[in-house]
Amino acid sequence: MSTAPGQVRVLLHLRAEAEQVPEVEEAYHLISKELDGTPGLLGNELLRDLTAPGGYAVLSAWDSLAAFRAWEEGSAHRGTTSPLRAFQDRGRPSPFALFEVAAAY
């Protein structure tokens, strides 16, 4: 995944009970396959929190905020991502965050 100023990263925080871990990972793979080829999406990763059991995050990279917003506002967004919605970490002020790449090496 390339990195350049102006790109956007979206971080989605997830929380799962031990018995739900396979469900989270299966949902991530399903969604990633459906998103393959989405304009502006550079890639994504499922991250396991090593300090909090059951904690996960999905980090996606977009070539611009406009590309992310176009996908987010599109009709397919909610249906495509629904398998992970139940696992969003509601203990946070927001289950997701948007970051713009300010610098990269």
Sine and cosine of phi, psi and omega as CSV:
sin_phi,cos_phi,sin_psi,cos_psi,sin_omega,cos_omega
0.00,0.00,0.84,-0.55,0.00,-1.00
-0.98,0.22,0.37,-0.93,0.01,-1.00
-0.76,-0.65,0.74,-0.67,0.03,-1.00
-0.48,-0.88,0.54,-0.84,0.07,-1.00
-0.81,0.58,0.61,-0.79,0.00,-1.00
0.99,-0.11,-0.33,0.94,0.09,-1.00
-0.93,0.36,0.30,-0.95,-0.05,-1.00
-0.85,-0.53,0.62,-0.79,0.10,-0.99
-0.89,-0.45,0.70,-0.72,0.05,-1.00
-0.90,-0.44,0.80,-0.61,-0.01,-1.00
-0.91,-0.42,0.89,-0.47,0.02,-1.00
-0.95,-0.33,0.87,-0.48,-0.01,-1.00
-1.00,0.05,0.73,-0.68,-0.01,-1.00
-0.80,-0.59,0.40,-0.91,0.05,-1.00
-0.63,-0.77,0.73,-0.69,-0.02,-1.00
-0.63,-0.78,0.55,-0.83,0.15,-0.99
-0.96,0.27,0.35,-0.94,-0.07,-1.00
-0.79,0.61,-0.67,0.74,-0.04,-1.00
-0.96,0.28,-0.21,0.98,0.00,-1.00
-1.00,-0.05,-0.15,0.99,-0.07,-1.00
-0.81,0.58,-0.74,0.68,0.03,-1.00
-0.87,0.50,-0.57,0.82,0.01,-1.00
-0.91,0.41,-0.67,0.75,0.03,-1.00
-0.89,0.46,-0.74,0.67,-0.04,-1.00
-0.92,0.40,-0.63,0.78,0.05,-1.00
-0.90,0.43,-0.69,0.72,0.01,-1.00
-0.89,0.46,-0.66,0.75,0.03,-1.00
-0.85,0.52,-0.74,0.67,-0.02,-1.00
-0.90,0.43,-0.66,0.75,0.03,-1.00
-0.87,0.49,-0.76,0.65,-0.01,-1.00
-0.89,0.46,-0.69,0.73,-0.02,-1.00
-0.87,0.49,-0.63,0.78,0.04,-1.00
-0.91,0.41,-0.64,0.77,0.01,-1.00
-0.93,0.37,-0.53,0.85,-0.03,-1.00
-0.99,0.12,-0.20,0.98,0.00,-1.00
-0.81,0.58,0.80,-0.60,0.00,-1.00
1.00,-0.01,0.02,1.00,0.03,-1.00
-0.90,0.44,0.81,-0.59,-0.01,-1.00
-0.83,0.56,0.78,-0.63,0.05,-1.00
1.00,0.00,-0.29,0.96,0.00,-1.00
-0.99,0.16,0.87,-0.49,-0.03,-1.00
-1.00,0.01,-0.37,0.93,0.00,-1.00
0.44,-0.90,0.11,-0.99,0.05,-1.00
-0.47,-0.88,0.29,-0.96,-0.02,-1.00
-0.66,-0.75,0.59,-0.80,0.17,-0.99
-0.99,-0.14,0.87,-0.50,-0.05,-1.00
-0.94,-0.33,0.75,-0.67,0.05,-1.00
-0.99,-0.13,0.78,-0.63,0.00,-1.00
-0.96,0.27,0.88,-0.47,-0.03,-1.00
-0.99,0.12,-0.15,0.99,-0.02,-1.00
-0.95,-0.31,-0.18,0.98,-0.02,-1.00
-0.67,-0.74,0.97,-0.24,0.00,-1.00
-0.81,0.59,0.72,-0.70,-0.01,-1.00
1.00,0.07,-0.06,1.00,0.01,-1.00
-1.00,0.04,0.71,-0.71,0.05,-1.00
-0.68,-0.74,0.27,-0.96,0.19,-0.98
-0.55,-0.83,0.55,-0.83,0.17,-0.99
-0.95,-0.31,0.83,-0.56,0.04,-1.00
-0.94,-0.34,0.90,-0.44,0.05,-1.00
-0.92,-0.39,0.53,-0.85,-0.01,-1.00
-0.90,-0.43,0.74,-0.68,-0.02,-1.00
-0.82,-0.58,0.52,-0.85,-0.04,-1.00
-0.96,0.28,-0.28,0.96,0.05,-1.00
-0.26,-0.97,0.31,-0.95,0.08,-1.00
-0.90,0.43,-0.60,0.80,0.01,-1.00
-0.88,0.48,-0.66,0.75,0.01,-1.00
-0.90,0.43,-0.70,0.72,0.03,-1.00
-0.88,0.47,-0.74,0.67,-0.03,-1.00
-0.88,0.47,-0.64,0.77,0.02,-1.00
-0.87,0.50,-0.69,0.72,0.04,-1.00
-0.93,0.38,-0.72,0.70,-0.06,-1.00
-0.88,0.48,-0.60,0.80,-0.03,-1.00
-1.00,0.07,-0.12,0.99,-0.01,-1.00
-0.96,0.28,0.31,-0.95,-0.08,-1.00
-0.93,0.36,-0.43,0.90,-0.06,-1.00
-0.99,0.13,-0.31,0.95,-0.12,-0.99
-0.79,0.61,-0.83,0.56,-0.10,-0.99
-0.91,0.41,-0.66,0.75,0.01,-1.00
-0.92,0.39,-0.66,0.76,-0.03,-1.00
-0.91,0.42,-0.66,0.76,-0.09,-1.00
-1.00,-0.04,-0.03,1.00,-0.08,-1.00
-0.86,0.52,-0.50,0.86,0.01,-1.00
-0.88,0.47,-0.38,0.93,0.03,-1.00
-0.99,-0.16,-0.15,0.99,-0.10,-1.00
-0.85,0.53,-0.63,0.78,-0.02,-1.00
-0.90,0.43,-0.33,0.94,-0.05,-1.00
-0.99,-0.16,0.02,1.00,0.03,-1.00
-0.85,0.52,0.68,-0.73,-0.04,-1.00
-0.97,0.22,0.99,-0.12,-0.03,-1.00
-0.98,0.19,-0.04,1.00,0.06,-1.00
-0.98,0.19,-0.10,1.00,0.03,-1.00
-0.98,-0.19,0.37,-0.93,0.06,-1.00
-0.83,0.55,-0.57,0.82,0.08,-1.00
-0.56,-0.83,0.67,-0.75,0.00,-1.00
-0.96,0.27,-0.13,0.99,0.02,-1.00
-0.69,-0.72,0.30,-0.95,0.04,-1.00
-0.61,-0.79,0.52,-0.86,0.04,-1.00
-0.92,-0.39,0.73,-0.68,0.03,-1.00
-0.77,-0.64,0.62,-0.78,0.13,-0.99
-0.97,-0.25,0.70,-0.72,0.06,-1.00
-0.94,0.35,0.89,-0.46,0.00,-1.00
-1.00,-0.06,-0.51,0.86,0.02,-1.00
-0.36,-0.93,0.43,-0.90,0.01,-1.00
-0.43,-0.90,0.49,-0.87,0.05,-1.00
-0.81,-0.58,0.00,0.00,0.00,0.00
